[in-house]
Amino acid sequence: MLITTQAIVISALKYSEADLIVKCFTKSSGLKSYLLRNILKSKKGKLRTAMFQPLMQLEIEANHKDKGTLETIREAKVAYQYRNLHTDITKTALVFFISDMLRNTIIEEEENSSLFDYLTTSIIWLDTHDTIANFHLLFLLKLTQYLGFYPDETHITYEYFNLIEGTFEPSELNIYCQNGAQIIILKQLLGIKFDTLSEIKLNQKQRSDFLTMLLQYYELHLHGFKKPRSLAVLNSIFT
């Protein structure tokens, strides 16, 4: 079936000498993988390699057979022209980290327009703002809402946060209950918007420690989740 849909590029992997296998999260059909033949050698085709950089927002015309095999893209055009997302070194580090996280967390092959809209708007926010050191922390925290394990704020005044249950607790119930500085940061981030993110002041260690806890939270709730290889680069950028 021929489909026209918006799509976000999650990853692109070289296949053979001239092909790419591109994974996209589409607005109409969820996660899809496409085989782009001869794109690395073709100079006259409708598809260009630059279109398939991580987190590019496209409008594609694709043939979806929906048989669990690689699909094909007939045409593609850039749906949103980024300002400096792929040229600013700090933003580029965030792009690779976020795309790594999305590759590890999004598995659904069905429409999820609310998740798609969250991704597009938050990525555009990243592209259009310059105070971004804490962006990935809030991005990952908000992403849990669409993945099904957003923290329960019912007892947010409690001192401990239970990573297993995603709840605040009055005491340490198990080894996965955290308290201290990371939980103070968690409470600060819960419920805020990206536009007020700059009001939260964190140093490199606080940022790194909170991200470590957040990734452990992901590990406990997503089967097969692996920490991104781009994590070390990200931590070195935000010093």
Summary of the structure (lengths in Angstrom):
residues: 239
radius of gyration: 19.1
end to end distance: 48.8
largest distance: 64.2
contacts: 682
relative contact order: 0.12
helix: 38%
strand: 22%
